[in-house]
């Protein structure tokens, strides 16, 4: 009987697992036949090996399947979603543009109509009108280029419209007088144009026509906004469906 | 559907295909983790973590035994769990009897198809094996669990523990020697069918 080394035990272990070469295997089997200690060690190792293989096999306490959330998988998006996402961005831009266009439109309308802004004071013959029109009789020259056709137009409504008596009446009268003098100074044609002709430009600009784009832009914005909401809804529905499957 | 098709589908992101593989291998992974960690909750955590890591690293799988590849991930997860356990040691809550004594082999884990005697024998055997495995160094324990309990060959074990073949052979021999001594210590405590006895050689 010989003392077993770790090398012997390693070979016995490999022998049990069929990991020895044919030559090593034959040599070891011959030694085991002649060495009781080696034979005993082999038996014990084999029993240990068998015992471990008999270890009870437990069932998993639960399923370890992965959910899309655990795996970090996003639900598949409908095919329309990329296009609709762009639509929502465009809708936002249009919305901003529409608001901006409305504001700019209102501002420019007010700025480009000083006559409308001054109309009440001019027609009403208030103190402002009195102040500006007062020197008129003494200074005809600067006003000479004004077409004579304007004189009857402004003078005609001035007299009946102005209801204020007293000092406000005076400047208005002076304007009428100036209107009567004007043809002699500037126009070669002594005849007055009909009053309807002279009021045409004022009538054309006064009823401001709204641009059709003011209706088209909001409509487009509403449409695209609706598509964006549809996109969100489709996304949510796809996500819930995916989760409920897994 | 065969395994290679499922693996290919899973590599393309098919979670259902991967979950089919999970159901096929979850028992093997859980048992490996349980033998290495000797704690049911930690074993469940390590198993879940292993499947998650496996799914993320599925494209690194280059063929060979998929079972061995999965066992490698669970071995790594067990090592992580052991490191965590070392940093934050905890006391497991064992179920107690009416007398306040801990039940080491919970009755609800018993195999319902086994007879009471078989259940008792298996519980005693499991206790002995687990006790002896617990006394092994972690590296030895992983090798012997993979080779003797999960039945991997040396090459697969070497891949799983990322060690050379010679190291695996050496560690396995040492682990078996220690287990032999430990299990012999149980002697009469083990059921007769499982006792290490003298028998004729070869």
Boltz contact constraints between the chains, C-beta under 6 A:
constraints:
  - contact:
      token1: [A, 9]
      token2: [B, 173]
      max_distance: 6.0
  - contact:
      token1: [A, 9]
      token2: [B, 177]
      max_distance: 6.0
  - contact:
      token1: [A, 10]
      token2: [B, 173]
      max_distance: 6.0
  - contact:
      token1: [A, 13]
      token2: [B, 172]
      max_distance: 6.0
  - contact:
      token1: [A, 13]
      token2: [B, 173]
      max_distance: 6.0
  - contact:
      token1: [A, 13]
      token2: [B, 176]
      max_distance: 6.0
  - contact:
      token1: [A, 14]
      token2: [B, 169]
      max_distance: 6.0
  - contact:
      token1: [A, 19]
      token2: [B, 154]
      max_distance: 6.0
  - contact:
      token1: [A, 32]
      token2: [B, 201]
      max_distance: 6.0
  - contact:
      token1: [A, 32]
      token2: [B, 202]
      max_distance: 6.0
  - contact:
      token1: [A, 39]
      token2: [B, 201]
      max_distance: 6.0
  - contact:
      token1: [A, 42]
      token2: [B, 201]
      max_distance: 6.0
  - contact:
      token1: [A, 43]
      token2: [B, 199]
      max_distance: 6.0
  - contact:
      token1: [A, 43]
      token2: [B, 201]
      max_distance: 6.0
  - contact:
      token1: [A, 44]
      token2: [B, 180]
      max_distance: 6.0
  - contact:
      token1: [A, 45]
      token2: [B, 176]
      max_distance: 6.0
  - contact:
      token1: [A, 47]
      token2: [B, 196]
      max_distance: 6.0
  - contact:
      token1: [A, 48]
      token2: [B, 176]
      max_distance: 6.0
  - contact:
      token1: [A, 48]
      token2: [B, 179]
      max_distance: 6.0
  - contact:
      token1: [A, 48]
      token2: [B, 180]
      max_distance: 6.0
  - contact:
      token1: [A, 49]
      token2: [B, 148]
      max_distance: 6.0
  - contact:
      token1: [A, 51]
      token2: [B, 194]
      max_distance: 6.0
  - contact:
      token1: [A, 52]
      token2: [B, 148]
      max_distance: 6.0
  - contact:
      token1: [A, 52]
      token2: [B, 149]
      max_distance: 6.0
  - contact:
      token1: [A, 55]
      token2: [B, 129]
      max_distance: 6.0
  - contact:
      token1: [A, 55]
      token2: [B, 149]
      max_distance: 6.0
  - contact:
      token1: [A, 56]
      token2: [B, 122]
      max_distance: 6.0
  - contact:
      token1: [A, 56]
      token2: [B, 126]
      max_distance: 6.0
  - contact:
      token1: [A, 57]
      token2: [B, 31]
      max_distance: 6.0
  - contact:
      token1: [A, 58]
      token2: [B, 31]
      max_distance: 6.0
  - contact:
      token1: [A, 59]
      token2: [B, 27]
      max_distance: 6.0
  - contact:
      token1: [A, 60]
      token2: [B, 26]
      max_distance: 6.0
  - contact:
      token1: [A, 60]
      token2: [B, 27]
      max_distance: 6.0
  - contact:
      token1: [A, 60]
      token2: [B, 30]
      max_distance: 6.0
  - contact:
      token1: [A, 61]
      token2: [B, 44]
      max_distance: 6.0
  - contact:
      token1: [A, 64]
      token2: [B, 22]
      max_distance: 6.0
  - contact:
      token1: [A, 64]
      token2: [B, 26]
      max_distance: 6.0
  - contact:
      token1: [A, 64]
      token2: [B, 47]
      max_distance: 6.0
  - contact:
      token1: [A, 64]
      token2: [B, 48]
      max_distance: 6.0
  - contact:
      token1: [A, 64]
      token2: [B, 51]
      max_distance: 6.0
  - contact:
      token1: [A, 65]
      token2: [B, 19]
      max_distance: 6.0
  - contact:
      token1: [A, 65]
      token2: [B, 22]
      max_distance: 6.0
  - contact:
      token1: [A, 66]
      token2: [B, 55]
      max_distance: 6.0
  - contact:
      token1: [A, 71]
      token2: [B, 15]
      max_distance: 6.0
  - contact:
      token1: [A, 71]
      token2: [B, 55]
      max_distance: 6.0
